[in-house]
Amino acid sequence: MFIPAAGNRVNPSKAAVAAGERLGRADATFVGTQTGFAIGGVAPVGHLSTPKAVFDSALLKFDFVCAAAGTRYQVLPIHPQELRKILTRKYLVLFSIST
């Protein structure tokens, strides 16, 4: 799972290096099975299985960010440092994936 800052796109080559494996685009069935969320509402935490996560360090320049919160209609405003702490406890790789 890649958590980029707004305006940053995930570079597929850099993403594969960060993940340490070959990657492909996840379809809606895979996302739902792995996370329990529908595309557009995938929260950064609370998944059915623990994903590898790559956190874009560019997020740290913001006072707060809005993450999906379970549906495409809900968001979680959170300080990026707090989000990083939550993710660090389990599966964070702090790595800038900006192009």
C-alpha positions in Angstrom: 0.0 0.0 0.0 1.4 3.4 -1.0 0.4 6.5 0.9 1.5 9.5 -1.4 1.1 13.2 -0.7 -1.5 15.0 -2.7 -0.2 15.9 -6.1 2.5 13.1 -6.0 2.1 10.1 -8.2 3.5 6.7 -7.4 6.4 6.0 -9.7 6.0 2.3 -10.6 9.8 1.6 -10.8 10.5 3.3 -7.5 7.5 1.6 -5.9 8.8 -1.8 -6.9 12.2 -1.0 -5.4 10.6 0.3 -2.2 8.4 -2.8 -1.9 11.2 -5.2 -2.8 9.1 -7.1 -5.2 7.4 -7.0 -8.6 4.1 -5.0 -8.4 0.9 -4.9 -10.3 -2.3 -2.8 -10.1 -4.8 -4.1 -7.6 -8.4 -4.6 -8.8 -11.5 -4.1 -6.7 -11.8 -7.7 -5.7 -8.2 -7.9 -4.5 -8.5 -4.6 -2.6 -11.7 -5.7 -0.9 -10.4 -9.2 0.0 -7.2 -7.9 1.4 -8.4 -4.7 3.2 -12.1 -5.1 3.8 -12.7 -1.7 2.2 -13.9 -0.7 -1.3 -11.7 1.2 -3.6 -12.1 4.9 -2.8 -12.5 4.3 0.9 -9.4 2.3 1.9 -8.3 3.6 5.2 -4.5 3.5 6.1 -5.3 1.2 9.1 -7.8 -1.5 10.1 -7.2 -3.9 7.2 -8.2 -7.5 7.2 -4.6 -8.4 6.6 -1.5 -6.3 7.4 -0.1 -4.8 4.2 3.4 -3.5 3.6 3.0 0.3 3.6 5.2 3.0 2.0 4.6 6.4 3.5 5.5 9.4 1.3 7.8 11.6 3.5 6.4 14.7 1.7 3.2 14.3 3.8 5.2 15.6 6.8 5.2 19.1 5.4 1.5 19.4 6.0 -0.2 20.4 9.3 -2.8 17.7 8.7 -3.9 15.3 6.0 -7.2 13.7 5.2 -7.1 9.9 4.8 -9.9 7.7 3.6 -12.0 6.4 6.6 -13.8 3.3 5.3 -16.0 4.7 2.6 -15.6 7.1 -0.2 -17.8 9.5 1.7 -15.8 9.6 4.9 -12.3 11.1 5.7 -10.1 11.1 8.7 -8.3 14.4 9.3 -5.0 13.5 11.1 -1.6 15.0 11.7 0.9 13.3 9.3 3.3 12.7 12.2 0.5 10.9 14.1 -0.3 8.8 11.0 3.4 7.9 10.7 3.5 6.8 14.3 0.4 4.6 13.9 1.9 3.0 10.8 5.4 2.7 12.3 4.2 0.4 15.0 3.4 -2.3 12.5 4.5 -1.9 9.0 5.9 1.5 7.9 8.7 2.0 5.5 9.5 5.8 5.5 10.5 6.4 1.9 9.7 9.2 -0.5 8.0 7.8 -3.6 7.6 11.2 -5.3 8.6 11.3 -8.9 
